[in-house]
Amino acid sequence: MPDILQLWFPNVAARFPEFFDSFVQTLIMVGISGLASFVLATFLAVVLTVTKTGGLAPNPIVFNIIDKIINLFRSIPFIILAAALVSVTRALVGTAIGTKGAIFPLIVGITPFFTRQIESSLAGLDPGFIEAAEAMGMGNGEIIFRIYLREAIPSIIRVTIITLVSLIGLTAIVGIVGGGGLGDFAIRYGYQRFMPDATYATIIVLVLLIGLIEFIGRLLVEITEH
């Protein structure tokens, strides 16, 4: 294996500890920002579902405010959003570069997309479930947790996988503004120093990582559906 790496990816082999650290940084960014955005997106999606017209507790004011904010952030290209959040990120975590400085922009950038995905999953639930729950005398809290979230688990897993794949793409983009990770490694060596094997190695690792995530996601969907 080392001989193959040295033969096909000489620049990566010479910098393998740094390449490995970049891979770990990508995993950290995806893990932390993915978990945080999942919690936020699930909460926002539930609020939108409940407060929309015909929902469990219609509230046009709350619905429209959250809906417009999500649309606003979704309309901003991520690279511009990350640059615009530099001062806010620095104030919150003390730095706007590296893995630590990349997590906050990633959360802000992916949460609106994630919210729409989970909202779509909840909207796809059979209305008969809700009607049956209301007929049984369940309260709004019980319906949210025992019907909406529980019955939508397979769909939520599917959209979570889609979001994680998108998030991996954002971690590569955030490397442009010094976010660290594989994207930063590919840009610094593959693009700026004309070492194409660094770019190719990054692509291969990201493709394998995405393939693994999708494989695990399919298994979880099959388990929850049965």
Number of C-alpha atoms within 10 A of each C-alpha: 6 8 10 10 15 13 11 13 20 16 18 25 19 12 11 14 11 15 20 14 15 21 21 15 20 23 17 16 27 23 16 15 24 23 14 17 24 21 14 17 23 21 15 23 25 19 21 25 23 18 19 18 13 10 12 18 13 16 16 12 11 13 18 14 11 16 18 11 11 17 13 11 17 18 10 12 10 19 16 9 17 25 15 12 15 19 13 14 21 15 11 12 13 12 16 25 18 17 22 18 24 27 26 24 25 27 23 20 23 23 26 24 20 29 26 21 22 29 21 16 22 25 15 12 16 13 10 9 14 18 12 13 17 15 9 9 11 15 11 16 11 13 20 20 12 14 20 22 19 14 19 20 18 21 20 22 18 18 20 19 18 17 22 22 19 16 24 23 15 21 27 21 22 28 24 18 17 19 27 26 29 32 27 24 24 27 21 18 17 21 14 10 11 13 18 17 18 25 21 16 20 25 15 10 13 20 13 12 16 18 13 12 15 18 12 12 19 15 11 15 16 10 10 14 12 6
